[in-house]
Amino acid sequence: MDAYPTCRYKGFDVYPLIYLFDPPREWHERRPDRSYSASVLICQEGEPPNIKRSRIFPLLAIQWENIGTAKRAAAKMAEDIIDGFVPGQSMNAE
């Protein structure tokens, strides 16, 4: 994970988490080029990302062909979560 947030949005720090997507497959299947999956960690601005109030949200069932595209998608998802546009996902205190 990066030491500094990728962006800040409405009082929150956003850390995209990008990792290599390696789907299970049979030995005879063709192997596609690399693809990446992503999650996003959101925490209060200025606080370390390892505290109790930070949350990780996976971007489900989507893969990207490069790291830059995956990072931009994770940052956009964080904005949507913070704005309340993603049903069932929230940064509100629980």
N, C-alpha and C positions, 0 to 999 in steps of 0.2 A: 504494500500500500504506500502511496505517496506520503511524504512527511507533511505536505501542505495541501489544503483543499484545492480542487480544480477550480471551483467557483464558490461564490457566496450568493445566497438568494434569500431575501426577506428575513434576515437574522439567523440563517442556518448556513453551516459549512457543508459542502457536498464533495464526497470522495467516491468517484467511480471505481469499481473493482472489476477488472477485466481478466478473464482467464480463458485458456484454450478449451474449446469445445471438442470433446472426443466421444462421439456417440458409440454405443456398443454396436458391433456389426459381426457378421459371419466372415469366415476366412476368405470366402470367394467373392465377396462384394468389393466393388471399386472403392477406393478411398478418395474422398473429395479433398481439394486443397484445404489449407487451414481455415478454420472459422473460429470465431470467438463468442463467448457468452459474457453476460455482464450482470452485476448487481450494483446497488448504490448504497453507500453509508451516509446517513444524514445525522448531523448533531448540531447543537446550539453553536452559534458563531463564537469563535475564540476559545471554546472548550476542547480539551483533547478528545479524539474520537473513541477512546476506550472507556468512557464513563457510562454509567447506567442509562442515561437519557438518550444515547445514540441508538439508531436503529438501522438495520440492513434490510433492504428490499430487493428481491431478485427480479430481474426482467425475464419473465417466463416465456419459454417456447420461441425465443427469437435468437438467431445467430447472425453475426456480422462478418464480412470478409476481411476487415482490418481493424486494428486497435483504435484508430482515430474515430471511425464511425461508431464503434461500440461506446467510446467515452462520451461522444456527443449525445447518443441516445440515452445513456445513463443520466447525464446532466439534465436532459429534457424531462425524463421521468421524475427526477427529484423535484423539479419545478412543479410538475403536475401534482405530485403527492402533497407538496407544501401548500399549493393552491386549493387542494381538496377535490381535484378532478378525477382521482383514481378511487373507485368504490372499494371500501373496506381497508384502505391504506391511509394512515394519518400520522402526523407527528404530534398530535395532541397528547397530553398526559393521560395515562391510563390508570 
